Amino acid sequence: MSAQEPHAADRDDPEGGSDAAFDLVAEMLPRMAQLSNTLNKGRLPEHAMETAGLALERPSMSVLVTLHMAGTPLRIGEIAARMQVVGPHVTRQVNGLEKRGLVRRVTDPEDQRARLIEPTPEGAAGAERYMRTILGWFGGALADWPDRDRRELGRLLGRLVDDFTRHLSTLDAE
């Protein structure tokens, strides 16, 4: 056994996982890290914002995309939860976006005291251009894949994200 390889007893998952399951996950991690690095390195978001004609910082663009993908106005706390950040971070970004005329605050119809954030027509159009740019790049990367494989990737990726999010949230709670 090498110094880097965990002892078999240490590799048993407390939830009942086996060595084989551990080995499969260990094989996936470098590829997942590679994908994360590919998506986060360089200037991919900045290139997409330039193409979309938006001069924003990444956090502001993330707020705008979160609202765009939601398709409905959201409270600051909901935006923060979807972005997995704290509320004050979102508030700062929303304030900047509001000053630029890309989002506005509207009354929550279910609670007149609360405010929701929605994109303005200009903000919605910018977010749409940004998303079309990103989706075009991803679509180009998967253009040679059969439809069946693309659907299967989407299904499995959704399952992976949901399961990881659920499992790792229990660690955060501890």
C-alpha positions as a printed Julia matrix, in Angstrom:
174×3 Matrix{Float64}:
   0.0    0.0     0.0
   1.4    3.42   -0.97
   1.5    6.36    1.4
  -1.14   8.11   -0.72
  -3.58   5.21   -0.84
  -5.96   5.09    2.14
  -6.13   1.9     4.14
  -9.12  -0.23    3.07
 -10.78   0.19    6.45
 -10.51   3.97    6.07
 -12.09   3.8     2.63
 -15.36   2.33    3.81
 -17.98   5.03    3.65
 -19.75   5.57    6.98
 -22.97   5.34    4.98
 -22.14   1.86    3.71
 -20.11   2.56    0.56
 -17.69  -0.04   -0.73
 -14.1    0.06   -1.91
 -15.38  -0.24   -5.49
 -17.63   2.8    -5.06
 -14.73   4.68   -3.47
 -12.47   3.81   -6.41
 -15.07   4.97   -8.94
 -15.48   8.3    -7.2
 -11.69   8.64   -6.91
 -11.48   8.18  -10.69
 -14.14  10.86  -11.29
 -12.68  13.56   -9.04
  -9.78  14.56  -11.29
 -12.15  14.91  -14.25
 -14.6   16.94  -12.17
 -11.74  19.18  -11.03
 -10.6   19.53  -14.64
 -14.11  20.57  -15.72
 -14.37  23.06  -12.86
 -10.99  24.52  -13.75
 -11.95  24.76  -17.43
 -15.16  26.6   -16.62
 -13.57  28.93  -14.07
 -10.21  29.64  -15.62
  -9.47  32.31  -18.08
 -12.02  34.82  -19.07
 -14.99  32.74  -20.2
 -17.59  34.86  -18.34
 -15.84  38.08  -19.32
 -15.78  37.04  -23.01
 -19.48  36.19  -22.82
 -20.26  39.55  -21.19
 -18.24  41.38  -23.85
 -20.06  39.47  -26.59
 -23.39  40.31  -24.94
 -22.42  43.98  -24.65
 -22.4   43.99  -20.84
 -19.7   45.68  -18.79
 -20.3   43.95  -15.45
 -18.27  42.09  -12.88
 -18.85  38.36  -12.46
 -20.89  38.63   -9.24
 -23.28  41.14  -10.8
 -23.65  38.98  -13.89
 -24.39  36.0   -11.63
 -27.25  37.91  -10.0
 -28.65  38.87  -13.4
 -28.37  35.28  -14.68
 -29.98  33.93  -11.5
 -32.95  36.24  -12.03
 -33.1   35.37  -15.72
 -33.09  31.63  -15.04
 -35.71  31.99  -12.31
 -38.1   33.65  -14.75
 -39.82  35.42  -11.88
 -38.87  38.2    -9.44
 -37.0   36.96   -6.35
 -36.25  38.2    -2.86
 -32.63  38.97   -2.01
 -32.51  35.9     0.25
 -33.71  33.62   -2.54
 -31.12  35.0    -4.95
 -28.45  34.44   -2.31
 -29.62  30.87   -1.68
 -29.58  30.05   -5.39
 -26.11  31.55   -5.75
 -24.96  29.92   -2.5
 -23.69  33.21   -1.08
 -24.72  35.48    1.8
 -27.46  38.08    1.49
 -25.27  41.2     1.95
 -23.17  40.11   -1.04
 -26.31  39.98   -3.2
 -27.6   43.28   -1.82
 -24.39  45.04   -2.93
 -24.68  43.57   -6.42
 -28.39  44.39   -6.69
 -27.71  47.99   -5.63
 -25.12  48.34   -8.4
 -27.37  46.7   -10.99
 -30.25  48.94   -9.93
 -28.11  52.08  -10.36
 -27.27  50.91  -13.89
 -30.94  50.33  -14.69
 -30.59  46.55  -15.1
 -32.83  45.5   -12.18
 -35.58  47.09  -10.14
 -37.32  46.45   -6.85
 -41.01  45.61   -6.96
 -43.57  44.96   -4.23
 -44.09  41.32   -3.31
 -47.78  40.63   -4.05
 -47.88  38.13   -1.17
 -46.35  40.53    1.37
 -46.71  44.25    0.64
 -43.87  45.03    3.06
 -41.34  42.92    1.15
 -39.53  43.73   -2.08
 -38.67  41.46   -4.96
 -35.92  42.0    -7.5
 -36.65  41.7   -11.21
 -34.63  42.55  -14.3
 -35.62  45.61  -16.26
 -36.21  45.08  -19.98
 -32.59  46.14  -20.58
 -31.34  43.74  -17.89
 -33.45  40.88  -19.24
 -32.2   41.49  -22.79
 -28.58  41.57  -21.59
 -29.0   38.36  -19.59
 -30.61  36.71  -22.62
 -27.69  37.71  -24.87
 -25.22  36.44  -22.27
 -27.02  33.11  -21.91
 -27.27  32.67  -25.7
 -23.51  33.22  -25.92
 -22.73  30.68  -23.19
 -25.24  28.17  -24.53
 -23.82  28.59  -28.0
 -20.34  27.71  -26.76
 -21.59  24.68  -24.83
 -23.78  23.64  -27.75
 -20.77  23.86  -30.04
 -18.72  21.66  -27.72
 -21.48  19.02  -27.73
 -22.48  19.42  -31.38
 -21.07  16.05  -32.4
 -22.79  14.2   -29.57
 -25.95  12.25  -30.38
 -29.13  13.74  -28.86
 -29.47  10.65  -26.66
 -26.01  11.26  -25.14
 -26.73  14.96  -24.53
 -30.01  14.11  -22.78
 -28.28  11.43  -20.7
 -25.52  13.86  -19.72
 -28.15  16.4   -18.64
 -30.03  13.8   -16.63
 -26.92  12.45  -14.9
 -25.44  15.88  -14.29
 -28.71  17.0   -12.69
 -28.74  13.92  -10.51
 -25.09  14.43   -9.53
 -25.61  18.06   -8.57
 -28.8   17.29   -6.62
 -27.22  14.38   -4.75
 -23.98  16.27   -4.0
 -25.9   19.33   -2.85
 -28.11  17.27   -0.57
 -25.23  15.2     0.82
 -22.83  18.08    1.33
 -25.51  20.25    2.94
 -25.66  17.71    5.76
 -21.92  18.27    6.3
 -22.47  22.02    6.44
 -25.21  21.52    9.02
 -22.83  19.55   11.26
